[in-house]
């Protein structure tokens, strides 16, 4: 029979406050630039999609072209998923 580890009940440990200067120093400049590029690309794709949809429909409405605004989020989710698959060795649970 295994021993059970009990968790202490009470307050969570205090979080260390990180100064803004330290937080900015930890940022990866290329990653910030990449996500800024994806955000601008998403806005441009949305504008192009909205103009094309307006021409096709004949009236203004927001449809699937709004998904272009989620381009940075979709990229982050896909990249994290691929990294987890590689880290796990591709094993299915």
PyMOL commands that set and color helices and strands:
alter all, ss='L'
color gray80, all
select helices_A, chain A and resi 20-26+29-57+64-88
alter helices_A, ss='H'
color red, helices_A
deselect
rebuild
show_as cartoon
